[in-house]
Amino acid sequence: MNTLSANELNTKGVSAIESALANQSEISISVEGVPKFVVISAEHYNYLRECELTAAIAETKADIEAGRFVTCSPEEHLARISNQL
């Protein structure tokens, strides 16, 4: 992963990010030589979110098929989660 320093980002601005993302999907931003942030394009972010949502749906379906769920009223649900806190 390509690294962009915070100082370089300060001097070159968003164009430094655009240039770095032209050749790869993510870049690291370092502060005093230590990687602190990762920047990705909005398109790549949306792709990753879609992957997360697809995985969550698969987990939910597996839980339902395995019987790992509870059916209750809203009041019962609130009582259950209040007891877990």
MILO-952184 format. One line per field, with one value per residue (C-alpha): x negated, y negated, z negated; residue in three letters. Coordinates in nm, 2 decimals, padded with zeros to 4 digits. Layout:
<nodes>
X	c(X / ...)
Y	c(Y / ...)
Z	c(Z / ...)
residuo	c(ALA / ...)
</nodes>
This chain:
<nodes>
X	c(00.00 / -00.13 / -00.19 / -00.12 / -00.26 / -00.04 / -00.29 / -00.26 / 00.12 / 00.10 / -00.11 / 00.05 / 00.40 / 00.66 / 00.46 / 00.20 / 00.48 / 00.62 / 00.27 / 00.21 / 00.55 / 00.50 / 00.28 / 00.43 / 00.75 / 00.62 / 00.35 / 00.21 / 00.17 / -00.11 / -00.16 / -00.52 / -00.61 / -00.33 / -00.04 / 00.28 / 00.54 / 00.64 / 00.81 / 01.01 / 01.22 / 01.60 / 01.65 / 01.42 / 01.59 / 01.93 / 01.80 / 01.67 / 02.00 / 02.19 / 01.96 / 02.03 / 02.40 / 02.39 / 02.20 / 02.45 / 02.74 / 02.56 / 02.50 / 02.87 / 02.99 / 02.76 / 02.89 / 03.25 / 03.18 / 03.01 / 03.29 / 03.08 / 03.35 / 03.62 / 03.98 / 04.13 / 04.32 / 04.15 / 04.20 / 04.05 / 03.76 / 03.69 / 03.71 / 03.46 / 03.20 / 03.25 / 03.15 / 02.84 / 02.71)
Y	c(00.00 / -00.34 / -00.58 / -00.96 / -01.17 / -01.41 / -01.69 / -01.60 / -01.60 / -01.95 / -02.09 / -01.92 / -01.88 / -01.65 / -01.62 / -01.41 / -01.17 / -01.16 / -01.09 / -00.81 / -00.65 / -00.66 / -00.35 / -00.16 / -00.12 / -00.24 / -00.46 / -00.50 / -00.84 / -00.86 / -01.11 / -01.14 / -00.82 / -00.61 / -00.50 / -00.65 / -00.65 / -00.46 / -00.64 / -00.47 / -00.59 / -00.62 / -00.35 / -00.11 / -00.20 / -00.12 / 00.21 / 00.30 / 00.20 / 00.42 / 00.71 / 00.65 / 00.64 / 00.96 / 01.13 / 01.01 / 01.14 / 01.48 / 01.49 / 01.40 / 01.67 / 01.93 / 01.82 / 01.86 / 02.20 / 02.31 / 02.18 / 01.92 / 01.66 / 01.55 / 01.45 / 01.20 / 00.88 / 00.54 / 00.52 / 00.86 / 00.77 / 00.44 / 00.64 / 00.89 / 00.63 / 00.43 / 00.74 / 00.79 / 00.44)
Z	c(00.00 / 00.10 / -00.19 / -00.18 / -00.46 / -00.65 / -00.55 / -00.18 / -00.22 / -00.38 / -00.10 / 00.20 / 00.08 / 00.23 / 00.56 / 00.37 / 00.28 / 00.63 / 00.77 / 00.53 / 00.59 / 00.96 / 00.95 / 00.65 / 00.45 / 00.12 / -00.04 / -00.39 / -00.54 / -00.80 / -01.08 / -01.19 / -01.00 / -01.17 / -00.95 / -01.10 / -00.83 / -00.51 / -00.22 / 00.04 / 00.33 / 00.27 / 00.54 / 00.35 / 00.02 / 00.16 / 00.29 / -00.06 / -00.22 / 00.02 / -00.07 / -00.44 / -00.38 / -00.17 / -00.45 / -00.71 / -00.51 / -00.48 / -00.86 / -00.92 / -00.69 / -00.86 / -01.20 / -01.09 / -00.94 / -01.26 / -01.47 / -01.64 / -01.68 / -01.92 / -01.85 / -02.10 / -02.14 / -02.13 / -02.51 / -02.57 / -02.35 / -02.54 / -02.87 / -02.73 / -02.62 / -02.94 / -03.14 / -02.92 / -03.00)
residuo	c(MET / ASN / THR / LEU / SER / ALA / ASN / GLU / LEU / ASN / THR / LYS / GLY / VAL / SER / ALA / ILE / GLU / SER / ALA / LEU / ALA / ASN / GLN / SER / GLU / ILE / SER / ILE / SER / VAL / GLU / GLY / VAL / PRO / LYS / PHE / VAL / VAL / ILE / SER / ALA / GLU / HIS / TYR / ASN / TYR / LEU / ARG / GLU / CYS / GLU / LEU / THR / ALA / ALA / ILE / ALA / GLU / THR / LYS / ALA / ASP / ILE / GLU / ALA / GLY / ARG / PHE / VAL / THR / CYS / SER / PRO / GLU / GLU / HIS / LEU / ALA / ARG / ILE / SER / ASN / GLN / LEU)
</nodes>
